[in-house]
Amino acid sequence: MPTRCTRCIMVVTRPDTEFVDGICSACIAHDRRAEIDWGKREQDLLRILESVQPVDGYHCVVPSSGGKDSHWQVLKLIELGARPLVVTATTCMLTPIGARNIRNLARYATTVEITPNLRVRALLNRLGLELVGDISFAEHVSIFSTPWRVAKQHGLNLMFYGESPTVSYGGPMDSLGISQMTRRWITEFGGHLKLRPSDLVDVEGLTAADMADYEMPSEEAMGQMQAHFLGHFYPWDSHRNASVAIEHGMEAELPSPANWWIPENLDCFLTGCHDFFAWLKYSLGRATAQLSVDVRNGLISREDALRIAQERDGIFPAIYMGGSLEMVLEHIGITPDCFMKMCNQYMNTSLFVENRVEWGQKLTLRS
């Protein structure tokens, strides 16, 4: 079994996560919260908002999936007196509950939803799975491209993302103090997996125009934009965010038996497949990531978290948000046999007792 953080249950195989004396960087970042003057940071945020000249009545852009964190970000900024423009990059295979939650958030703030060419998107889902083992590659990339383009079109130069994943889930130690999103941050931690959108031009007929929707903003554009993590100004709390979102009309249900939290990743049928490949490559299950956060916050013991993770991590993604894996594979244009070949291609056999994946199988980690 892979070595885990001695404080939470994060596996050492998680990409980019640094460990110091057996403790993961996310736990170290969480410990540092006690040293932060959060009142001063909120005042810093208020000064940023006060310094912005509204454009067409909008102060800033909030990239949004319509989920719990997006709801909290938008509602918090409104509470502070700002008027955000919400920008949603259309999710691959949007779920019905995801669509309803996007509409629910639009009750509180103007929302712009950008939908790229869906034929191209389905092809990118397949190519992401084939080339880097990530069916959600295009979705991850568009999170960091679409909102920037919309901000530029509207003449807005202030943007707020939510938490910094390198802080909440682990990253290099020198990334823990980052408060703004930069081009370098996107390149390193934005889900590109060393595959640039430009690399796919001329692949299976894809054109530069097709891939323009997924290209990162230019250095010049990023230099003109302030893109902050709202989690720098407030201690991030996913459960608080969910509670506030649900109070304001967001719907939630457990996406999969492989998940621990109910109100997260509700908007995309492909997410179960994405999570399964993280398990195959790194033994990193969605339950481990979520339970690790709960251990740090004292909501569950490490012993209980480890037991639950062992039960849930690695469950085959036959159903996610009520949608079948066969439905997902048909959408991206591959057969179940082809999918299983990809699973075995990306499976890190050094991590598991079994040396190959079978349809419907839950893999067992080596002890």
C-alpha positions as a Python dict, from the first residue, in 0.01 Angstrom:
ca = {
    (1, 'M'): (0, 0, 0),
    (2, 'P'): (140, 347, -87),
    (3, 'T'): (277, 549, 203),
    (4, 'R'): (33, 807, 331),
    (5, 'C'): (65, 1134, 518),
    (6, 'T'): (106, 1065, 888),
    (7, 'R'): (-149, 1336, 975),
    (8, 'C'): (-423, 1288, 713),
    (9, 'I'): (-450, 998, 467),
    (10, 'M'): (-316, 1159, 147),
    (11, 'V'): (-102, 922, -59),
    (12, 'V'): (258, 1016, -141),
    (13, 'T'): (189, 923, -502),
    (14, 'R'): (-31, 1233, -553),
    (15, 'P'): (136, 1441, -826),
    (16, 'D'): (321, 1757, -720),
    (17, 'T'): (248, 1706, -350),
    (18, 'E'): (549, 1761, -128),
    (19, 'F'): (597, 1580, 203),
    (20, 'V'): (808, 1705, 493),
    (21, 'D'): (893, 1453, 767),
    (22, 'G'): (599, 1240, 657),
    (23, 'I'): (347, 1528, 658),
    (24, 'C'): (188, 1645, 333),
    (25, 'S'): (202, 2007, 227),
    (26, 'A'): (-178, 2039, 256),
    (27, 'C'): (-158, 1956, 628),
    (28, 'I'): (128, 2202, 668),
    (29, 'A'): (-77, 2472, 493),
    (30, 'H'): (-373, 2394, 717),
    (31, 'D'): (-156, 2431, 1029),
    (32, 'R'): (-41, 2772, 907),
    (33, 'R'): (-398, 2900, 909),
    (34, 'A'): (-368, 2967, 1283),
    (35, 'E'): (-90, 3219, 1214),
    (36, 'I'): (-287, 3418, 955),
    (37, 'D'): (-461, 3746, 1037),
    (38, 'W'): (-782, 3674, 850),
    (39, 'G'): (-933, 4009, 943),
    (40, 'K'): (-647, 4187, 772),
    (41, 'R'): (-682, 3968, 466),
    (42, 'E'): (-1051, 4053, 439),
    (43, 'Q'): (-959, 4422, 455),
    (44, 'D'): (-708, 4360, 177),
    (45, 'L'): (-989, 4208, -30),
    (46, 'L'): (-1218, 4503, 38),
    (47, 'R'): (-946, 4743, -78),
    (48, 'I'): (-907, 4545, -400),
    (49, 'L'): (-1280, 4564, -464),
    (50, 'E'): (-1293, 4935, -381),
    (51, 'S'): (-1010, 5006, -624),
    (52, 'V'): (-1201, 4861, -919),
    (53, 'Q'): (-1399, 5083, -1150),
    (54, 'P'): (-1713, 4890, -1251),
    (55, 'V'): (-1762, 4815, -1621),
    (56, 'D'): (-2128, 4800, -1725),
    (57, 'G'): (-2203, 4764, -1356),
    (58, 'Y'): (-1977, 4459, -1303),
    (59, 'H'): (-1677, 4458, -1070),
    (60, 'C'): (-1527, 4117, -1141),
    (61, 'V'): (-1559, 3778, -1308),
    (62, 'V'): (-1620, 3456, -1116),
    (63, 'P'): (-1548, 3134, -1310),
    (64, 'S'): (-1823, 2894, -1208),
    (65, 'S'): (-1943, 2536, -1242),
    (66, 'G'): (-2263, 2615, -1055),
    (67, 'G'): (-2147, 2400, -764),
    (68, 'K'): (-2114, 2461, -392),
    (69, 'D'): (-1793, 2666, -411),
    (70, 'S'): (-1919, 2879, -700),
    (71, 'H'): (-2235, 2957, -506),
    (72, 'W'): (-2039, 3060, -198),
    (73, 'Q'): (-1793, 3276, -394),
    (74, 'V'): (-2068, 3466, -572),
    (75, 'L'): (-2280, 3511, -260),
    (76, 'K'): (-1979, 3628, -55),
    (77, 'L'): (-1875, 3886, -316),
    (78, 'I'): (-2233, 4016, -335),
    (79, 'E'): (-2234, 4038, 45),
    (80, 'L'): (-1920, 4252, 21),
    (81, 'G'): (-2092, 4493, -217),
    (82, 'A'): (-1949, 4367, -546),
    (83, 'R'): (-2145, 4272, -855),
    (84, 'P'): (-1980, 3968, -1015),
    (85, 'L'): (-2027, 3845, -1369),
    (86, 'V'): (-2046, 3465, -1349),
    (87, 'V'): (-1880, 3276, -1634),
    (88, 'T'): (-1945, 2907, -1689),
    (89, 'A'): (-1742, 2704, -1935),
    (90, 'T'): (-1989, 2434, -2035),
    (91, 'T'): (-1919, 2104, -1866),
    (92, 'C'): (-1867, 1788, -2071),
    (93, 'M'): (-2190, 1584, -2057),
    (94, 'L'): (-2372, 1816, -1820),
    (95, 'T'): (-2598, 1635, -1572),
    (96, 'P'): (-2958, 1746, -1511),
    (97, 'I'): (-2878, 1848, -1153),
    (98, 'G'): (-2575, 2040, -1280),
    (99, 'A'): (-2793, 2232, -1525),
    (100, 'R'): (-3043, 2315, -1250),
    (101, 'N'): (-2767, 2438, -1020),
    (102, 'I'): (-2625, 2667, -1290),
    (103, 'R'): (-2973, 2814, -1332),
    (104, 'N'): (-3011, 2845, -956),
    (105, 'L'): (-2693, 3051, -925),
    (106, 'A'): (-2820, 3273, -1206),
    (107, 'R'): (-3096, 3381, -965),
    (108, 'Y'): (-2828, 3576, -779),
    (109, 'A'): (-2591, 3699, -1050),
    (110, 'T'): (-2580, 3742, -1426),
    (111, 'T'): (-2434, 3428, -1582),
    (112, 'V'): (-2261, 3385, -1917),
    (113, 'E'): (-2232, 3025, -2030),
    (114, 'I'): (-1993, 2950, -2316),
    (115, 'T'): (-2044, 2624, -2504),
    (116, 'P'): (-1769, 2521, -2746),
    (117, 'N'): (-1815, 2300, -3051),
    (118, 'L'): (-1954, 1983, -2894),
    (119, 'R'): (-1823, 1754, -3168),
    (120, 'V'): (-1474, 1884, -3101),
    (121, 'R'): (-1529, 1854, -2727),
    (122, 'A'): (-1624, 1485, -2746),
    (123, 'L'): (-1316, 1419, -2960),
    (124, 'L'): (-1098, 1599, -2704),
    (125, 'N'): (-1249, 1384, -2428),
    (126, 'R'): (-1135, 1074, -2614),
    (127, 'L'): (-793, 1214, -2704),
    (128, 'G'): (-737, 1325, -2344),
    (129, 'L'): (-812, 973, -2227),
    (130, 'E'): (-590, 815, -2490),
    (131, 'L'): (-293, 1053, -2469),
    (132, 'V'): (-269, 1146, -2100),
    (133, 'G'): (-524, 924, -1925),
    (134, 'D'): (-762, 1212, -1849),
    (135, 'I'): (-1107, 1214, -2005),
    (136, 'S'): (-1162, 1558, -1848),
    (137, 'F'): (-855, 1723, -2007),
    (138, 'A'): (-1061, 1962, -2221),
    (139, 'E'): (-1283, 2057, -1929),
    (140, 'H'): (-987, 2134, -1704),
    (141, 'V'): (-820, 2345, -1971),
    (142, 'S'): (-1135, 2544, -2049),
    (143, 'I'): (-1174, 2643, -1683),
    (144, 'F'): (-860, 2852, -1728),
    (145, 'S'): (-926, 2980, -2081),
    (146, 'T'): (-1294, 3062, -2122),
    (147, 'P'): (-1338, 3301, -1824),
    (148, 'W'): (-1031, 3500, -1930),
    (149, 'R'): (-1165, 3549, -2282),
    (150, 'V'): (-1503, 3663, -2149),
    (151, 'A'): (-1336, 3902, -1903),
    (152, 'K'): (-1133, 4056, -2184),
    (153, 'Q'): (-1443, 4092, -2405),
    (154, 'H'): (-1621, 4278, -2123),
    (155, 'G'): (-1320, 4492, -2030),
    (156, 'L'): (-1302, 4346, -1679),
    (157, 'N'): (-960, 4303, -1516),
    (158, 'L'): (-1048, 4140, -1183),
    (159, 'M'): (-1129, 3771, -1139),
    (160, 'F'): (-1183, 3543, -842),
    (161, 'Y'): (-1126, 3169, -846),
    (162, 'G'): (-1207, 2972, -529),
    (163, 'E'): (-956, 2763, -342),
    (164, 'S'): (-603, 2699, -455),
    (165, 'P'): (-584, 2320, -507),
    (166, 'T'): (-214, 2317, -417),
    (167, 'V'): (-305, 2460, -75),
    (168, 'S'): (-620, 2257, -7),
    (169, 'Y'): (-504, 1922, -146),
    (170, 'G'): (-127, 1949, -166),
    (171, 'G'): (145, 2092, -386),
    (172, 'P'): (507, 2203, -376),
    (173, 'M'): (595, 2389, -58),
    (174, 'D'): (680, 2705, -251),
    (175, 'S'): (323, 2714, -390),
    (176, 'L'): (150, 2738, -53),
    (177, 'G'): (172, 3117, -26),
    (178, 'I'): (49, 3194, -376),
    (179, 'S'): (-250, 3429, -366),
    (180, 'Q'): (-291, 3502, -737),
    (181, 'M'): (-324, 3280, -1039),
    (182, 'T'): (-47, 3331, -1290),
    (183, 'R'): (31, 3182, -1630),
    (184, 'R'): (302, 2975, -1464),
    (185, 'W'): (51, 2841, -1208),
    (186, 'I'): (-190, 2740, -1485),
    (187, 'T'): (88, 2570, -1677),
    (188, 'E'): (204, 2372, -1374),
    (189, 'F'): (-121, 2297, -1193),
    (190, 'G'): (-403, 2366, -1439),
    (191, 'G'): (-459, 2007, -1550),
    (192, 'H'): (-265, 2023, -1878),
    (193, 'L'): (-62, 1710, -1793),
    (194, 'K'): (212, 1838, -2031),
    (195, 'L'): (-36, 1833, -2320),
    (196, 'R'): (-89, 2178, -2470),
    (197, 'P'): (-398, 2255, -2680),
    (198, 'S'): (-168, 2354, -2967),
    (199, 'D'): (-23, 2000, -2963),
    (200, 'L'): (-359, 1871, -3088),
    (201, 'V'): (-377, 2086, -3400),
    (202, 'D'): (-388, 1854, -3705),
    (203, 'V'): (-467, 1554, -3485),
    (204, 'E'): (-770, 1375, -3633),
    (205, 'G'): (-866, 1684, -3829),
    (206, 'L'): (-856, 1934, -3541),
    (207, 'T'): (-772, 2286, -3655),
    (208, 'A'): (-610, 2584, -3485),
    (209, 'A'): (-955, 2745, -3483),
    (210, 'D'): (-1097, 2440, -3301),
    (211, 'M'): (-828, 2463, -3034),
    (212, 'A'): (-845, 2841, -2992),
    (213, 'D'): (-1123, 2792, -2735),
    (214, 'Y'): (-877, 2603, -2513),
    (215, 'E'): (-559, 2811, -2543),
    (216, 'M'): (-432, 2985, -2231),
    (217, 'P'): (-450, 3364, -2223),
    (218, 'S'): (-145, 3547, -2350),
    (219, 'E'): (123, 3686, -2120),
    (220, 'E'): (-5, 4033, -2203),
    (221, 'A'): (-365, 3946, -2118),
    (222, 'M'): (-264, 3787, -1790),
    (223, 'G'): (-50, 4087, -1705),
    (224, 'Q'): (-355, 4310, -1731),
    (225, 'M'): (-570, 4084, -1510),
    (226, 'Q'): (-578, 4035, -1135),
    (227, 'A'): (-685, 3675, -1080),
    (228, 'H'): (-708, 3601, -708),
    (229, 'F'): (-789, 3288, -511),
    (230, 'L'): (-1074, 3382, -277),
    (231, 'G'): (-938, 3113, -46),
    (232, 'H'): (-642, 3342, 21),
    (233, 'F'): (-872, 3591, 195),
    (234, 'Y'): (-1091, 3347, 390),
    (235, 'P'): (-1015, 3007, 545),
    (236, 'W'): (-1157, 2767, 289),
    (237, 'D'): (-1436, 2541, 414),
    (238, 'S'): (-1606, 2315, 162),
    (239, 'H'): (-1877, 2212, 407),
    (240, 'R'): (-1961, 2574, 492),
    (241, 'N'): (-1976, 2648, 120),
    (242, 'A'): (-2211, 2356, 62),
    (243, 'S'): (-2436, 2458, 350),
    (244, 'V'): (-2466, 2814, 221),
    (245, 'A'): (-2524, 2693, -136),
    (246, 'I'): (-2798, 2449, -33),
    (247, 'E'): (-2965, 2718, 179),
    (248, 'H'): (-2977, 2927, -138),
    (249, 'G'): (-3133, 2656, -354),
    (250, 'M'): (-2850, 2437, -480),
    (251, 'E'): (-2940, 2069, -516),
    (252, 'A'): (-2709, 1788, -405),
    (253, 'E'): (-2688, 1409, -406),
    (254, 'L'): (-2405, 1159, -364),
    (255, 'P'): (-2254, 1126, -714),
    (256, 'S'): (-2108, 779, -669),
    (257, 'P'): (-2030, 521, -399),
    (258, 'A'): (-1663, 607, -464),
    (259, 'N'): (-1721, 957, -322),
    (260, 'W'): (-1735, 1064, 43),
    (261, 'W'): (-1883, 1413, 16),
    (262, 'I'): (-2236, 1449, -115),
    (263, 'P'): (-2239, 1802, -264),
    (264, 'E'): (-1932, 1796, -490),
    (265, 'N'): (-1869, 1722, -860),
    (266, 'L'): (-2236, 1694, -944),
    (267, 'D'): (-2231, 1850, -1290),
    (268, 'C'): (-2055, 1605, -1523),
    (269, 'F'): (-2122, 1241, -1613),
    (270, 'L'): (-1753, 1195, -1708),
    (271, 'T'): (-1616, 1266, -1360),
    (272, 'G'): (-1640, 907, -1239),
    (273, 'C'): (-1416, 794, -1525),
    (274, 'H'): (-1172, 1079, -1453),
    (275, 'D'): (-1152, 981, -1086),
    (276, 'F'): (-1100, 614, -1171),
    (277, 'F'): (-797, 694, -1383),
    (278, 'A'): (-648, 897, -1096),
    (279, 'W'): (-684, 578, -893),
    (280, 'L'): (-523, 364, -1164),
    (281, 'K'): (-227, 598, -1205),
    (282, 'Y'): (-165, 719, -850),
    (283, 'S'): (-389, 516, -613),
    (284, 'L'): (-556, 851, -546),
    (285, 'G'): (-928, 805, -488),
    (286, 'R'): (-1180, 1088, -460),
    (287, 'A'): (-1272, 961, -114),
    (288, 'T'): (-908, 990, 2),
    (289, 'A'): (-891, 1351, -113),
    (290, 'Q'): (-1217, 1445, 58),
    (291, 'L'): (-1153, 1249, 376),
    (292, 'S'): (-808, 1404, 411),
    (293, 'V'): (-970, 1747, 426),
    (294, 'D'): (-1211, 1624, 694),
    (295, 'V'): (-927, 1475, 902),
    (296, 'R'): (-742, 1810, 896),
    (297, 'N'): (-1056, 1985, 1014),
    (298, 'G'): (-1115, 1740, 1298),
    (299, 'L'): (-1439, 1607, 1150),
    (300, 'I'): (-1327, 1244, 1143),
    (301, 'S'): (-1043, 1042, 1292),
    (302, 'R'): (-754, 932, 1072),
    (303, 'E'): (-832, 570, 1157),
    (304, 'D'): (-1196, 597, 1047),
    (305, 'A'): (-1099, 794, 737),
    (306, 'L'): (-853, 527, 632),
    (307, 'R'): (-1114, 253, 677),
    (308, 'I'): (-1370, 441, 467),
    (309, 'A'): (-1114, 520, 197),
    (310, 'Q'): (-1024, 154, 171),
    (311, 'E'): (-1393, 74, 118),
    (312, 'R'): (-1462, 345, -142),
    (313, 'D'): (-1144, 419, -333),
    (314, 'G'): (-1114, 234, -660),
    (315, 'I'): (-1480, 142, -706),
    (316, 'F'): (-1533, 88, -1078),
    (317, 'P'): (-1722, 385, -1230),
    (318, 'A'): (-2014, 184, -1369),
    (319, 'I'): (-2261, 458, -1268),
    (320, 'Y'): (-2193, 825, -1195),
    (321, 'M'): (-2470, 1075, -1122),
    (322, 'G'): (-2714, 815, -1252),
    (323, 'G'): (-2541, 790, -1589),
    (324, 'S'): (-2378, 467, -1705),
    (325, 'L'): (-2019, 425, -1814),
    (326, 'E'): (-2148, 273, -2140),
    (327, 'M'): (-2331, 602, -2207),
    (328, 'V'): (-2009, 797, -2150),
    (329, 'L'): (-1808, 570, -2380),
    (330, 'E'): (-2068, 596, -2654),
    (331, 'H'): (-2053, 975, -2624),
    (332, 'I'): (-1676, 988, -2678),
    (333, 'G'): (-1683, 719, -2943),
    (334, 'I'): (-1505, 418, -2796),
    (335, 'T'): (-1610, 64, -2709),
    (336, 'P'): (-1593, -96, -2364),
    (337, 'D'): (-1307, -316, -2488),
    (338, 'C'): (-1114, -9, -2599),
    (339, 'F'): (-1179, 153, -2262),
    (340, 'M'): (-1042, -148, -2077),
    (341, 'K'): (-728, -141, -2291),
    (342, 'M'): (-677, 222, -2184),
    (343, 'C'): (-733, 131, -1821),
    (344, 'N'): (-461, -133, -1842),
    (345, 'Q'): (-233, 102, -2035),
    (346, 'Y'): (-242, 360, -1755),
    (347, 'M'): (-265, 123, -1458),
    (348, 'N'): (41, 149, -1234),
    (349, 'T'): (82, -222, -1170),
    (350, 'S'): (339, -162, -895),
    (351, 'L'): (57, -27, -676),
    (352, 'F'): (-194, -310, -703),
    (353, 'V'): (-220, -679, -619),
    (354, 'E'): (-383, -744, -958),
    (355, 'N'): (-175, -689, -1268),
    (356, 'R'): (-467, -591, -1492),
    (357, 'V'): (-813, -438, -1470),
    (358, 'E'): (-1130, -630, -1552),
    (359, 'W'): (-1469, -468, -1623),
    (360, 'G'): (-1645, -385, -1297),
    (361, 'Q'): (-1345, -480, -1082),
    (362, 'K'): (-1241, -299, -764),
    (363, 'L'): (-864, -316, -741),
    (364, 'T'): (-679, -402, -420),
    (365, 'L'): (-371, -205, -319),
    (366, 'R'): (-52, -388, -231),
    (367, 'S'): (8, -408, 143),
}
